[in-house]
């Protein structure tokens, strides 16, 4: 009987510790969003194009490219430009950047495989920019 009480107490202590753990320490999966919903809500808007090649497997490859005007969504929502992606913030330049990956495709009629460059999304990235250093005056 005391063994069961000890096991129950240990299990209860573990559950208490896990639930009291700060939320940033819990391992959780990121929230997922359907592509159609994400297209209208991203800071860096995405244009979806389909590359169709009947001789290739897979025949259709979806390309998610950066839209030509990255601040269009912000302007439509009346969000100030300095709060959107395409701007400079202190020493950082923020810009919408198209992300690419390679996919192995097959051409059965030719009996060959090749790599194919695919645009997989558009993300607001921070690129460090630096200020010019002070130039000393006079001879050094």
N, C-alpha and C positions, 0 to 999 in steps of 0.2 A: 504494500500500500504506500509506503513512504517513497518508494522508487517512482510510482506514478505521480505523486505530488511533486517530486523533484523535477520530473520531466515536464509536467504542466507548468510549473513555475519558470523553468528555463525557457520554454516556448513563449510564455507570456512576456518575459523580459526581452526576448529577441523581437517580438512583434512591437513592443513599446519602443525599443531603440530605433527600429526601422521607421516607424511612423513619426518619431520625433526628429528624424534626420532632416537637415535643411533640404529644401526642394531641389537646389542646384546639384546635390549629391546623388539624387535618384537617377537611375538610368531610364530614360524614357525615349520613345520614338518621336521624331519630329512630326508635327501635324502635316497631313497631306491635303492637297487641294487639287481638284480637277483642273486640267489645263484650260478648258473653256472659261472657268471662273477666274483663274490666275491671270489670263490675258488682259482683263479689264481692271486689275487691281495692283499690278506691279509698278514700282517707281520707274523702272526702266522698261518701257513697253516692248512687247514682243510681236513680231509678225511671223505667222506660220506659213511656210511654203512647203509644197510636196514635190520632191524630185522623183519623177516617174521614168523608169527605164525598163521597157519590156524584156530586154535581153539580160537583165540583172536579177539576182536573188540576194536580198529582197528587192522586189520590183519598185515598191514605193518607200521612200525614206522621208520622214517628216523633219523639216529643218526649222528651228526656232531662232530667228534672227532678231537683232536689235532694230527697232523701228527707226525710220529716218529722223524723226523729231523726238528726242528723248524727254523733253519737258512738256509735251502735249497734254499728258494726263494731269500733270500738276497745274497747268494753266486752266484746264477744264474744271478742276476741283477748287480753283482759286487759292492754290497753295503758293506762297511766295517762292520765287526762284531759288533764293538762298537756302530753302528747306528741301529742295529737290536734289537730284543727283548731279546734274551738270553745273558745277560751280566750284570755286576755290573757297576753302575754309581754313583760315590761318595758313599753315605751311603745307596744306594738303590739297591736292587737286582731285576732285571726285568726278568720275565719268562713267557712263554706261559702256560696258565692254562686252563684246560678243564672245561667248565661250565656245570652243570647238573641241571635238573628239574625233577619233578615227574609228571607222567601222570596217570590218572585213566583209567584202561582198564577193559574190561568185558570178561568173559568166559561164553557164553550163555549155552553151554552143561552142565557145572558144576553149573550154576546158581550163579556165584560168581563174585565179582569185586576185583581188587587188584591195588596197586600202582606199577608203572613201572618206573625205573630210566632211564632217557634219556639224552644223551650228546647233548646239544643244541648249542655248539659252542666252539671256542677257542679264548681267548683274552690275550693280553699282559698286565700283571698285575704288579704293583709295590709293592713289599713287603719290608717294612722297615727293614734294617739290622743295627746293631749298632756296633760301634768300641769298642774294649775293653777299659775299663777305666784305667787310670794310677794307678799303684800300688805304694803306698808310700814306700819309702825305710826307713829302720830302725824302731825302736819301735815307736808306736804312743800313 
